[in-house]
Every structure is written in C-alpha cells, then in structure tokens.
Amino acid sequence: MAEAETWTSPGVGADDEDKPVRTPLLEGGQLVDHRDGREVVLKLRGVRTQFGEQVIHDKLDFDVFKGEIVGLVGGSGTGKSVLLRTIIGLNEAREGRIELLGTDTRNMRGKAERTLHARTGVQFQDGALFSSLTVAENIMVPIREHAKLDEGLMHEIAAFKIALVGLPPDTANKKPSELSGGMRKRASLARALALDPDMLFLDEPTAGLDPIGAAHYDELVKGLQASLGLTILMVTHDLDSLYAVCDRIAVLLDKRVVVGTMEEMLNYDHPWVREYFHGPRGRAAKQE
C-alpha cells in the first residue's frame, strides 16, 4: 500500500517516549493497514469540496472496507455531513474520484445512477420522512421507484422492514407525527433498508435520543450489520456509539481524514483528537 503525506503521531521506539514522531499515513487515510484482504467498497481519492471560496475538504483520501462500521467524526465546520452528501451524490466534488461499490460515480447518470442508488440506503439526521405518508408508505417510496412489484408484496416488504427495526406492527399505518423521536429514527432506518442495500449511510442516527434510547439504537445497528452483512458509514458525535458499534473511526482534520481503530485514535497525537477522545466525555464513554 502506498504511503501518503506524513502526520505527527506517537510511535514505538522513539528516543523520547513523550516526543511525537513522524509516521506515514497510508492510502485511504489509514494510520495502519486494516484491509486484511477485504474489498474496498468506498474509495475516495483527492476529493475536494468547496462552496464559493470556502474549501471544506482538500486532497481527501478515504477507504471503507466491506462489512465494517466506520464512524465519521470531526469538529464543528469540518464538513461531516457535507462529505456524506458528496459521497451519495447530493453534492458534487470539485476535484477527485469517488468509487462506491466498485463504480466510479463521476459523470454517472440515468440507469447506472439509479442502479447504484438502489444498492445503498441513507438515513438522514432528521429522518426526512414524508409527513403526509404513513410509515408503510414511506418505506414503499424507494421500492416503487426502483422495483416493479404489486401493491400487496410491497406492503409485505414494508411490514417486514418495520419488524426488522423493532417497531410494532401497528406502526405501519401511523404518520410520522404520531411517533416518538426514537420511533421516527427506526422508521427512517426501515426505509433505508427497504431495498436490501449493500451499504448503509447514517447521519447522526442517535442525535436527540436519550442515553437509553441511543444505547438501544446502537444495539440495533450492530445487530443489523451482523445479520445482514452490511457495510455502514455513520456520521456521529456520540462517543458511546463509537465505542459500542464502530470497527474504525475516521476523523476529519485539516480538510483531510485520518482513519484508525479506537486504540489507534486514543494514541494519536493531534490537539483536537486528544481533546475529543481524552476529555471528560471521552473518559466517561471509555469507562462504560
């Protein structure tokens, strides 16, 4: 694996144990190569996002491997949701290449774009459910768009997805306004799973939930990943979620990304990383 720009990080064998050493950052923003022969299902190379004169990301490299859950974190204004929306095609990268599920997304249009979208599921931060539709009808929206199925079968699929995310059967006929915040999160997740996606994108899935609800949601996501073989990229600020469900953590720093396990991040020498993972909330999450 090729080496990219070096970053300051503590290393074994340094002359002074307290002195950071320069270690190479590998392809895909990795501190250590965790590929282990796994397929790369999301690859970003040299990605630049920009709004007017404001550059959000620049020369950003990022890999996600098949079957893992990656948590994407960063300080305010680092562009976590911007990067997610760029990956799924809602924003256009100014430069660079994005390969999703083996497909180069640049200039992709028409049937090819629809086919790729059908292999991914997205849960937005606020759920983004259609308020005028029932939960079942919301789940059926992507099915209607991408599959030619009769009404009865679509209702059966919706009922199955509702059960899959732990909601009671009568949720199917309720409007989003009739649900609690936690139930709306699960309903939105059910819609994201409607087409049995290969990759799932979650934007702040536990935001607004109480600690118990957030913990139950984390358990749900971990269970779904294991049972369905999903690959998940999850934008989050929740340290408990990072500890509970994520195989690796991607941290947006200085317009780029650094990726590693929790242990590697705890040892990574960068001011924001130290404050985030070793501050009061980080210490509390580690002890749980």
C-alpha positions in Angstrom: 0.0 0.0 0.0 1.4 3.4 -1.0 2.3 6.0 1.6 0.7 9.4 1.6 1.6 12.6 3.5 3.1 12.0 6.9 1.3 13.1 10.1 2.6 13.6 13.6 1.8 10.6 15.8 3.3 8.8 18.8 5.4 5.8 17.8 7.1 2.9 19.4 10.8 3.0 19.5 11.1 6.8 19.7 14.2 8.1 21.5 11.9 10.1 23.8 8.7 8.3 24.8 6.9 11.7 25.2 8.1 13.1 21.9 5.8 12.5 18.9 7.5 11.0 15.8 6.6 11.3 12.1 4.7 8.2 10.9 3.4 7.7 7.4 -0.3 8.0 6.6 -1.3 5.1 4.3 -3.7 5.1 1.4 -7.3 5.8 2.4 -6.2 8.0 5.3 -5.2 4.9 7.4 -2.8 5.0 10.3 -2.4 1.2 10.0 -3.4 -1.0 7.1 -6.6 -2.8 8.3 -7.6 -4.1 4.8 -6.9 -7.8 5.7 -7.7 -8.8 2.2 -11.2 -7.2 2.3 -12.8 -5.5 -0.6 -12.8 -1.7 -0.6 -16.5 -0.7 -1.1 -15.9 3.0 -0.8 -12.8 4.7 -2.1 -12.2 8.5 -2.1 -9.0 9.9 -3.7 -8.0 13.5 -3.9 -11.6 14.7 -3.1 -12.1 18.5 -2.9 -15.4 20.0 -1.8 -16.0 23.7 -1.9 -18.7 26.3 -1.6 -17.8 29.5 -3.3 -14.3 30.4 -2.0 -14.7 28.2 1.1 -12.8 24.9 0.8 -14.3 22.2 3.1 -12.1 19.2 2.1 -9.0 19.2 0.0 -7.0 16.2 -1.3 -9.0 13.9 0.9 -8.4 10.1 0.7 -10.7 7.7 2.5 -11.4 3.9 2.3 -14.2 1.8 3.8 -13.9 -2.0 3.7 -16.6 -4.5 3.2 -18.5 -5.5 6.3 -17.2 -2.8 8.7 -18.9 0.0 10.6 -16.9 3.2 10.3 -17.8 6.3 12.5 -17.1 9.7 10.9 -16.3 12.4 13.4 -14.9 15.9 13.4 -15.2 19.3 14.9 -17.8 21.9 14.0 -17.4 23.1 10.4 -15.2 20.2 9.3 -17.9 19.0 6.9 -19.0 15.6 8.2 -22.5 15.8 6.6 -21.1 17.6 3.5 -18.7 14.7 2.9 -21.6 12.2 3.4 -23.8 14.1 1.0 -21.0 14.3 -1.5 -20.5 10.5 -1.4 -24.1 9.8 -2.0 -24.3 12.3 -4.9 -26.3 15.2 -3.3 -23.2 17.4 -3.5 -20.7 17.4 -6.4 -17.0 17.2 -5.6 -14.9 19.9 -7.3 -12.0 17.5 -7.7 -11.1 13.9 -7.1 -12.6 10.5 -7.6 -15.3 8.6 -5.6 -15.8 4.9 -6.2 -18.8 3.4 -4.5 -19.4 -0.4 -4.6 -16.9 -0.7 -7.4 -18.4 2.1 -9.5 -16.8 5.4 -10.4 -19.5 7.9 -9.6 -18.1 10.7 -11.8 -20.5 11.8 -14.6 -22.7 8.8 -13.8 -26.3 9.4 -15.0 -29.5 7.6 -15.8 -29.9 3.9 -15.3 -26.4 3.4 -13.9 -27.0 6.0 -11.3 -30.4 4.6 -10.3 -28.9 1.1 -10.1 -26.2 2.2 -7.7 -28.6 4.2 -5.6 -30.7 1.1 -5.2 -27.7 -0.7 -3.6 -27.3 2.0 -0.9 -29.6 3.1 1.9 -29.5 6.5 3.6 -30.9 7.7 6.9 -30.7 11.4 7.3 -30.3 13.2 10.6 -33.9 14.3 10.9 -35.3 11.2 9.4 -36.6 13.0 6.3 -39.9 11.0 6.4 -42.7 12.3 4.3 -45.2 13.7 6.8 -48.2 13.1 4.6 -47.5 9.4 4.2 -47.8 6.5 6.7 -44.7 4.7 7.8 -45.5 1.8 5.4 -46.0 4.3 2.5 -42.7 5.9 3.4 -40.9 2.6 3.2 -42.6 1.8 -0.1 -41.3 5.0 -1.8 -37.9 3.6 -2.8 -39.5 0.3 -3.7 -41.9 2.0 -6.1 -39.0 3.9 -7.6 -36.7 1.0 -8.2 -38.8 -2.2 -8.4 -41.9 -3.2 -10.3 -43.8 -5.0 -7.5 -47.5 -5.4 -6.9 -49.1 -3.5 -4.0 -49.6 -6.5 -1.8 -46.0 -7.5 -2.0 -44.8 -4.0 -1.2 -47.0 -3.9 1.9 -45.5 -7.3 3.0 -41.9 -5.9 2.5 -42.8 -2.8 4.5 -44.2 -4.9 7.3 -41.1 -7.0 7.4 -38.8 -3.9 7.5 -40.9 -2.5 10.3 -40.4 -5.6 12.3 -36.7 -5.8 11.4 -36.0 -2.4 13.1 -38.0 -3.4 16.2 -41.2 -1.4 15.7 -44.7 -2.9 16.5 -46.9 -3.9 13.5 -49.4 -1.1 14.0 -46.7 1.4 13.3 -47.3 0.7 9.6 -50.5 2.8 9.5 -49.2 5.7 11.6 -48.0 9.1 10.3 -44.5 10.3 11.4 -46.2 13.0 13.6 -47.8 10.1 15.7 -44.4 8.6 16.5 -41.9 9.4 19.2 -38.4 10.6 18.2 -36.9 7.2 18.7 -39.7 5.5 16.6 -39.2 8.0 13.8 -35.5 7.1 13.8 -36.3 3.4 13.4 -38.9 4.1 10.8 -36.4 6.1 8.8 -33.9 3.2 9.2 -36.6 0.8 7.9 -37.0 2.9 4.8 -33.2 3.0 4.3 -33.3 -0.8 4.4 -36.2 -1.2 2.0 -34.2 -2.4 -1.0 -31.7 -4.6 1.0 -28.8 -2.3 0.4 -25.1 -3.4 0.4 -24.0 -0.2 2.1 -25.8 2.0 4.6 -25.2 5.7 5.4 -26.4 7.1 8.7 -26.2 10.8 9.5 -26.2 11.4 13.3 -28.6 8.4 14.0 -28.6 8.9 17.8 -28.9 12.7 17.8 -31.8 13.8 20.0 -32.2 10.4 21.7 -31.9 9.9 25.5 -29.0 7.7 26.6 -31.1 4.6 27.0 -32.7 5.1 23.5 -29.3 5.8 22.0 -27.9 2.6 23.5 -30.8 0.5 22.2 -30.3 2.1 18.7 -26.6 1.2 18.8 -27.5 -2.4 19.6 -30.0 -2.4 16.7 -27.4 -1.1 14.2 -24.8 -3.6 15.4 -27.2 -6.4 15.2 -28.4 -5.5 11.7 -24.8 -5.2 10.4 -24.0 -8.7 11.7 -27.2 -10.3 10.5 -27.4 -8.6 7.1 -23.7 -8.3 6.3 -24.0 -4.5 5.8 -21.2 -2.0 5.4 -22.0 1.1 7.3 -20.6 4.7 7.3 -22.0 6.6 10.3 -21.6 10.3 10.9 -21.8 10.8 14.6 -20.6 12.9 17.5 -21.7 10.3 20.1 -18.6 8.8 21.8 -20.7 6.0 23.2 -21.7 4.9 19.7 -18.0 5.0 18.6 -17.1 2.6 21.4 -20.2 0.4 21.1 -20.5 -0.2 17.3 -17.6 1.1 15.3 -14.8 -1.0 13.9 -12.8 2.0 12.9 -13.1 5.8 13.3 -12.5 8.4 10.6 -11.6 11.8 11.9 -11.8 14.9 9.7 -8.7 17.0 10.4 -7.3 20.0 8.5 -9.6 19.3 5.5 -8.5 15.6 5.2 -9.2 12.4 7.1 -7.3 10.1 9.4 -8.7 6.6 10.0 -7.9 4.1 12.7 -9.3 1.9 15.4 -10.3 3.4 18.8 -7.0 2.3 20.3 -5.1 4.0 17.5 -7.1 7.2 17.9 -6.5 7.2 21.6 -2.8 7.2 20.9 -2.9 9.7 18.0 -1.1 13.0 18.6 -3.3 15.8 17.4 -4.8 18.6 19.6 -8.4 18.1 18.6 -8.1 14.3 18.8 -6.6 14.5 22.3 -9.4 16.9 23.5 -12.2 14.8 21.9 -11.1 11.3 23.0 -9.4 12.2 26.3 -11.7 14.9 27.5 -14.4 14.4 30.2 -16.9 12.9 27.8 -14.3 10.7 26.2 -13.2 9.4 29.6 -16.8 8.7 30.7 -17.5 6.8 27.4 -14.4 4.7 27.9 -15.4 3.7 31.4 -18.9 2.5 30.4 
